[in-house]
């Protein structure tokens, strides 16, 4: 097994990049790109500047605020509320070279609970994306990521018997080799992701061993891209994915190792500043090593995605998302979670320095092979007031609810946040 993992590492260090910065929307002359949501707009367009250090640009941003949560453990009853002090810094260092590009990002998400310090959040990550122009029309892109984080109490895979959040470490490496062929692009990619989970303290004492969750995800793909016109593109990707658990059966559970093809067809179209449409149709069957786990095939293996962004005015943008895909799970009896997710959001620049937003979301989680089914609902309202270029006030209220066939997984909660965003 270790030989297999080592082989995958060698393959991925020669094959795919996920591009942590490539997904950020671009605009021209510093204008706000109203065809995308506020979260995807370039930092400079949101009044966040950078500090030049020779041939490098340093962009520091930090959010500091206070959150009130009326159900921090996401329980159906015996709810516990608390105040949380949030500190979320992000520092980006990006090259400004004529040729080749590299960017480093160091981020953190720290939450300190007033009455329940065992719930304190100390998440952080460091990432690097590098693009090498090998020769004209040929690029080599690498991505590296290390992340230490904890699973939210609202996660379907959260352990109810744990007295503290489930914490894990993620290491990811990927490489992509791409070549422009006139209106076509051909790329070869590969990636490997390693997840390891820490043991946690059990309610009432003792330790919960979470090593049965440790796994290595890996895969490779060949992608043919097509861009006949500016702001119009399509691609077809064919690959193979493998999920290798260290020992998911060590405590009597099933062998959750699985693998399968990954076929994806994508299309993207931007119409002036009014519309931006991204569509995805895929097929990702999964064969599980343990016969007690249901394989994913037929309609269960279909992947769907649609992102639509509409700007009816220069001051208003609406976004809609519909997605369907499968996720790993360690829930007893279930081989995977087949999730269908939908969101609807609106942002409006009410005044020159005041932006208001609202959002709705719905998530249906079907546990394949088990009787459990979750329906999650969410509502959010927010505002951002820019006092000056480097200082803004942010406020948000959100309501979340889960209706599950497993009564112990039901919950509803209200959260309210008030904070400052500081930037250069």
VMD Tcl script that draws the C-alpha trace (Angstrom):
set ca {
  {0.00 0.00 0.00}
  {2.83 2.42 0.81}
  {4.36 1.69 -2.60}
  {1.04 2.65 -4.23}
  {0.88 5.93 -2.29}
  {4.49 6.77 -3.18}
  {3.74 6.09 -6.85}
  {0.77 8.46 -6.75}
  {2.90 11.17 -5.17}
  {5.43 10.86 -8.01}
  {2.62 11.03 -10.58}
  {1.01 14.11 -9.05}
  {4.29 15.97 -8.69}
  {4.40 15.63 -12.49}
  {0.72 16.31 -13.36}
  {-2.23 18.68 -12.07}
  {-2.91 22.09 -10.43}
  {-6.11 23.19 -8.81}
  {-5.22 26.90 -9.08}
  {-6.11 28.66 -5.80}
  {-5.92 32.04 -7.50}
  {-7.09 31.10 -11.00}
  {-10.76 31.14 -10.04}
  {-10.73 34.78 -9.01}
  {-12.70 36.92 -11.42}
  {-10.88 39.50 -13.54}
  {-11.97 43.05 -14.34}
  {-10.58 45.97 -16.31}
  {-9.30 49.42 -15.26}
  {-10.15 48.69 -11.61}
  {-13.91 48.66 -12.24}
  {-16.04 46.37 -10.13}
  {-16.93 43.19 -12.01}
  {-20.67 43.34 -11.39}
  {-21.25 40.04 -13.18}
  {-19.76 38.15 -10.20}
  {-20.56 38.04 -6.52}
  {-18.75 40.32 -4.10}
  {-16.73 37.40 -2.73}
  {-15.20 36.75 -6.16}
  {-14.36 40.32 -7.09}
  {-10.68 41.27 -7.14}
  {-9.46 42.68 -3.85}
  {-8.52 46.00 -5.45}
  {-12.07 46.44 -6.78}
  {-13.40 46.11 -3.23}
  {-11.11 48.85 -1.95}
  {-8.45 46.45 -0.71}
  {-4.99 47.49 -1.86}
  {-1.57 45.89 -1.98}
  {1.86 46.91 -0.79}
  {4.60 46.71 -3.42}
  {7.82 45.03 -2.32}
  {10.05 45.26 -5.38}
  {8.66 42.72 -7.85}
  {6.14 41.40 -5.31}
  {2.69 42.51 -4.12}
  {1.76 41.97 -0.46}
  {-1.95 42.01 0.40}
  {-2.85 41.77 4.10}
  {-6.49 41.56 5.23}
  {-7.92 40.75 8.66}
  {-11.49 40.47 9.90}
  {-12.07 40.95 13.64}
  {-15.52 40.58 15.15}
  {-17.93 39.08 17.63}
  {-20.44 36.29 16.92}
  {-23.43 35.21 18.97}
  {-24.53 31.59 18.38}
  {-27.65 30.30 20.17}
  {-26.87 26.58 19.53}
  {-23.12 26.04 19.34}
  {-23.35 22.22 19.47}
  {-26.11 22.05 16.80}
  {-28.35 19.92 19.04}
  {-32.08 19.21 18.63}
  {-32.60 20.10 22.30}
  {-30.63 21.23 25.39}
  {-29.25 24.09 23.31}
  {-26.19 25.97 24.55}
  {-25.45 29.53 23.43}
  {-22.19 31.47 23.54}
  {-20.31 34.52 22.31}
  {-17.31 33.92 20.03}
  {-14.49 36.34 19.28}
  {-13.47 35.82 15.63}
  {-10.09 36.73 14.12}
  {-9.65 35.82 10.44}
  {-6.37 37.03 8.84}
  {-5.29 36.47 5.22}
  {-1.89 37.46 3.82}
  {-1.15 37.03 0.11}
  {2.27 37.51 -1.48}
  {2.14 37.43 -5.30}
  {4.82 37.98 -7.90}
  {4.52 40.79 -10.45}
  {6.85 39.44 -13.12}
  {6.72 39.72 -16.90}
  {7.06 35.95 -17.15}
  {6.11 33.16 -14.77}
  {3.87 33.71 -11.74}
  {3.82 32.51 -8.16}
  {1.63 33.35 -5.19}
  {1.70 32.39 -1.51}
  {-1.30 32.64 0.78}
  {-1.27 32.32 4.56}
  {-4.71 32.36 6.17}
  {-6.27 31.64 9.52}
  {-9.67 31.36 11.16}
  {-9.56 31.69 14.93}
  {-12.60 31.63 17.21}
  {-12.47 31.99 20.98}
  {-15.59 30.94 22.92}
  {-16.41 32.91 26.05}
  {-17.96 30.06 28.09}
  {-16.93 26.93 26.15}
  {-13.18 27.15 25.44}
  {-13.02 23.48 24.33}
  {-14.85 24.62 21.18}
  {-12.15 27.19 20.32}
  {-11.29 27.24 16.61}
  {-7.65 27.47 15.51}
  {-7.73 26.79 11.77}
  {-4.90 27.86 9.49}
  {-3.52 27.07 6.05}
  {-0.63 27.88 3.76}
  {-0.87 27.52 -0.02}
  {1.26 28.16 -3.07}
  {0.38 28.36 -6.75}
  {3.14 28.60 -9.36}
  {2.72 28.99 -13.13}
  {5.79 28.44 -15.30}
  {5.76 29.55 -18.95}
  {7.79 26.66 -20.31}
  {7.63 28.06 -23.83}
  {5.09 29.96 -25.94}
  {1.64 28.49 -25.38}
  {2.87 25.90 -22.85}
  {2.47 26.18 -19.08}
  {3.27 24.08 -16.05}
  {1.10 24.86 -13.00}
  {1.69 23.51 -9.52}
  {-0.38 23.81 -6.35}
  {0.64 22.98 -2.79}
  {-1.57 23.22 0.29}
  {-1.29 22.45 3.97}
  {-4.35 23.02 6.16}
  {-5.12 22.39 9.82}
  {-8.84 22.71 10.55}
  {-11.78 21.31 12.45}
  {-15.08 19.86 11.29}
  {-18.03 22.13 12.15}
  {-20.54 20.83 14.69}
  {-23.15 21.08 11.91}
  {-21.29 18.59 9.68}
  {-23.22 15.34 8.97}
  {-20.05 13.40 9.86}
  {-19.58 15.16 13.21}
  {-19.25 12.82 16.19}
  {-22.02 13.48 18.71}
  {-20.14 11.60 21.46}
  {-17.09 13.87 21.13}
  {-16.54 16.52 23.80}
  {-14.54 18.63 21.33}
  {-14.62 19.34 17.60}
  {-13.14 16.80 15.18}
  {-9.78 18.18 13.97}
  {-7.82 17.12 10.91}
  {-4.80 17.95 8.74}
  {-4.92 18.17 4.95}
  {-1.93 18.02 2.62}
  {-2.44 18.44 -1.11}
  {-0.12 18.53 -4.11}
  {-1.08 18.83 -7.76}
  {0.46 19.56 -11.13}
  {-0.94 20.44 -14.54}
  {0.80 20.55 -17.92}
  {-1.17 22.50 -20.55}
  {-0.60 23.35 -24.19}
  {-2.51 25.89 -26.32}
  {-3.42 24.60 -29.78}
  {-5.07 27.57 -31.48}
  {-8.67 27.56 -30.17}
  {-8.02 24.29 -28.31}
  {-6.13 23.57 -25.09}
  {-4.82 20.15 -24.10}
  {-3.82 19.47 -20.50}
  {-2.65 16.56 -18.36}
  {-3.18 16.78 -14.62}
  {-2.81 14.80 -11.46}
  {-3.41 15.41 -7.77}
  {-2.98 13.72 -4.40}
  {-4.63 14.71 -1.11}
  {-3.79 13.29 2.31}
  {-6.25 13.60 5.24}
  {-5.34 12.61 8.81}
  {-7.68 13.03 11.81}
  {-6.70 13.67 15.42}
  {-8.10 11.68 18.32}
  {-10.76 13.51 20.34}
  {-11.94 13.48 23.93}
  {-15.21 11.65 24.50}
  {-18.14 12.98 26.50}
  {-17.83 11.55 30.01}
  {-14.11 10.80 29.62}
  {-11.94 8.58 27.48}
  {-10.58 9.03 23.97}
  {-12.16 8.52 20.54}
  {-9.72 7.06 18.00}
  {-10.49 8.69 14.63}
  {-7.72 7.03 12.61}
  {-10.30 4.97 10.69}
  {-11.05 8.21 8.80}
  {-7.46 8.71 7.59}
  {-7.20 8.40 3.82}
  {-5.38 9.35 0.61}
  {-7.36 10.69 -2.35}
  {-5.62 10.70 -5.73}
  {-6.41 10.99 -9.40}
  {-5.35 12.08 -12.83}
  {-7.14 13.47 -15.90}
  {-6.72 14.56 -19.50}
  {-8.72 17.63 -20.54}
  {-9.50 19.09 -23.94}
  {-10.54 22.75 -23.81}
  {-12.27 24.71 -26.57}
  {-12.55 28.52 -26.78}
  {-14.01 29.55 -30.15}
  {-14.79 33.12 -29.02}
  {-13.72 35.40 -26.18}
  {-15.68 34.75 -22.96}
  {-17.01 31.49 -24.41}
  {-15.42 28.16 -23.58}
  {-16.07 24.45 -23.16}
  {-14.03 21.47 -22.00}
  {-14.18 17.68 -21.78}
  {-12.22 15.92 -19.04}
  {-11.70 12.19 -18.63}
  {-9.88 10.84 -15.59}
  {-9.64 8.28 -12.82}
  {-9.98 8.80 -9.07}
  {-8.97 6.56 -6.15}
  {-9.76 6.82 -2.42}
  {-7.52 4.70 -0.21}
  {-8.35 4.53 3.53}
  {-5.49 3.52 5.84}
  {-7.72 1.06 7.72}
  {-11.40 1.99 7.86}
  {-12.22 -1.54 9.06}
  {-9.97 -1.50 12.15}
  {-12.91 -0.99 14.55}
  {-15.26 -3.40 12.78}
  {-16.50 -1.05 10.08}
  {-16.50 -1.78 6.33}
  {-13.56 -1.32 3.95}
  {-14.38 2.07 2.40}
  {-11.68 2.04 -0.31}
  {-13.27 3.07 -3.62}
  {-12.36 4.15 -7.13}
  {-13.91 4.99 -10.48}
  {-13.91 7.07 -13.64}
  {-14.43 10.85 -13.60}
  {-15.95 12.27 -16.80}
  {-16.87 15.96 -16.89}
  {-18.26 18.24 -19.59}
  {-18.09 21.97 -18.80}
  {-19.30 25.08 -20.62}
  {-18.93 28.76 -19.74}
  {-20.38 31.93 -21.30}
  {-20.18 35.60 -20.30}
  {-22.54 38.07 -21.93}
  {-21.26 41.63 -21.51}
  {-21.62 42.64 -17.86}
  {-25.13 41.19 -17.62}
  {-24.77 37.41 -17.51}
  {-22.18 34.84 -16.57}
  {-23.17 31.17 -16.94}
  {-21.17 28.07 -16.00}
  {-22.56 24.59 -16.61}
  {-21.22 21.16 -15.65}
  {-22.41 17.65 -16.46}
  {-20.42 14.66 -15.24}
  {-20.51 10.97 -14.53}
  {-18.52 9.61 -11.58}
  {-19.34 6.00 -10.69}
  {-17.73 4.50 -7.58}
  {-16.87 0.87 -6.86}
  {-16.37 0.09 -3.15}
  {-14.04 -2.62 -1.89}
  {-16.52 -3.89 0.71}
  {-19.56 -5.71 -0.77}
  {-21.72 -4.43 2.10}
  {-21.43 -0.90 0.70}
  {-23.61 0.11 -2.24}
  {-21.69 1.13 -5.35}
  {-22.56 4.42 -7.02}
  {-23.81 3.90 -10.56}
  {-26.58 5.01 -12.88}
  {-28.38 8.17 -11.76}
  {-26.53 8.15 -8.41}
  {-23.24 8.74 -10.23}
  {-24.45 11.74 -12.27}
  {-22.81 15.05 -11.36}
  {-24.58 18.31 -12.19}
  {-23.61 21.93 -11.72}
  {-24.92 25.32 -12.78}
  {-23.77 28.79 -11.72}
  {-25.68 31.78 -13.05}
  {-24.81 35.38 -12.24}
  {-26.98 38.27 -13.43}
  {-26.46 42.00 -13.03}
  {-29.77 43.73 -13.83}
  {-28.18 47.09 -12.91}
  {-24.70 48.40 -12.22}
  {-25.56 48.35 -8.51}
  {-27.29 44.97 -8.20}
  {-26.14 41.41 -8.79}
  {-28.00 38.13 -8.39}
  {-26.36 34.71 -8.18}
  {-27.84 31.24 -8.37}
  {-26.22 27.84 -7.93}
  {-27.47 24.31 -8.43}
  {-25.10 21.40 -7.78}
  {-25.29 17.64 -7.33}
  {-22.40 15.35 -6.43}
  {-21.32 12.61 -4.00}
  {-19.16 12.92 -0.88}
  {-17.17 10.58 1.34}
  {-18.76 9.58 4.65}
  {-18.09 7.27 7.59}
  {-21.74 7.07 8.67}
  {-22.71 3.48 9.56}
  {-24.33 1.63 6.65}
  {-23.80 4.42 4.12}
  {-21.29 4.22 1.28}
  {-21.51 7.91 0.31}
  {-23.60 11.03 0.64}
  {-25.32 12.11 -2.58}
  {-25.95 15.82 -2.11}
  {-28.12 18.25 -4.06}
  {-27.39 21.87 -3.24}
  {-29.11 25.10 -4.35}
  {-28.44 28.74 -3.46}
  {-29.90 32.11 -4.38}
  {-28.20 35.37 -3.44}
  {-28.61 39.07 -4.09}
  {-26.24 41.99 -3.49}
  {-27.12 45.66 -3.86}
  {-25.02 48.78 -3.46}
  {-27.56 50.84 -1.52}
  {-25.23 53.82 -1.07}
  {-21.76 54.60 -2.36}
  {-20.20 53.02 0.72}
  {-23.00 50.69 1.81}
  {-23.72 47.26 0.33}
  {-26.52 44.96 1.50}
  {-26.91 41.28 0.73}
  {-29.29 38.37 1.28}
  {-29.10 34.67 0.58}
  {-31.11 31.45 0.66}
  {-29.78 27.90 0.43}
  {-31.13 24.36 0.45}
  {-29.25 21.08 0.69}
  {-30.67 17.56 0.32}
  {-28.32 14.81 1.54}
  {-29.18 11.22 0.67}
  {-27.10 8.59 2.49}
  {-26.61 5.86 -0.12}
  {-27.28 2.41 1.35}
  {-28.80 3.81 4.55}
  {-32.24 5.15 5.47}
  {-30.99 8.55 6.62}
  {-31.89 11.67 4.65}
  {-31.13 15.27 5.66}
  {-32.75 18.47 4.49}
  {-30.83 21.63 5.39}
  {-32.17 25.16 5.01}
  {-30.35 28.46 5.39}
  {-31.10 32.18 5.35}
  {-28.63 35.05 5.65}
  {-28.82 38.85 5.69}
  {-25.74 41.06 5.65}
  {-24.36 44.53 5.15}
  {-20.95 46.07 4.63}
  {-20.24 49.76 5.23}
  {-16.90 51.12 4.05}
  {-15.70 53.84 6.42}
  {-12.50 54.40 4.46}
  {-10.44 52.49 1.93}
  {-8.79 50.25 4.52}
  {-11.62 49.97 7.07}
  {-15.11 48.52 6.75}
  {-17.87 47.48 9.15}
  {-19.52 44.10 8.47}
  {-22.69 42.65 9.98}
  {-24.55 39.43 9.25}
  {-27.48 37.46 10.59}
  {-28.06 33.81 9.60}
  {-30.56 31.10 10.39}
  {-29.91 27.40 9.75}
  {-32.12 24.36 10.21}
  {-31.78 20.63 9.54}
  {-34.70 18.24 9.24}
  {-33.34 14.68 9.29}
  {-34.82 11.19 9.41}
  {-32.30 10.73 12.24}
  {-33.91 12.80 15.00}
  {-30.60 13.19 16.84}
  {-29.20 15.10 13.82}
  {-31.99 17.74 13.78}
  {-31.10 21.27 14.82}
  {-31.84 24.91 14.24}
  {-29.66 27.86 15.12}
  {-29.43 31.62 14.87}
  {-26.11 33.44 14.57}
  {-25.32 37.14 14.49}
  {-21.96 38.69 13.60}
  {-20.58 42.23 13.92}
  {-17.01 43.05 13.00}
  {-14.39 45.10 11.21}
  {-12.41 44.38 8.05}
  {-8.94 45.92 8.07}
  {-6.80 46.03 4.94}
  {-3.91 47.95 3.46}
}
mol new
graphics top color blue
foreach p $ca { graphics top sphere $p radius 0.5 }
foreach p [lrange $ca 0 end-1] q [lrange $ca 1 end] { graphics top cylinder $p $q radius 0.2 }
display resetview
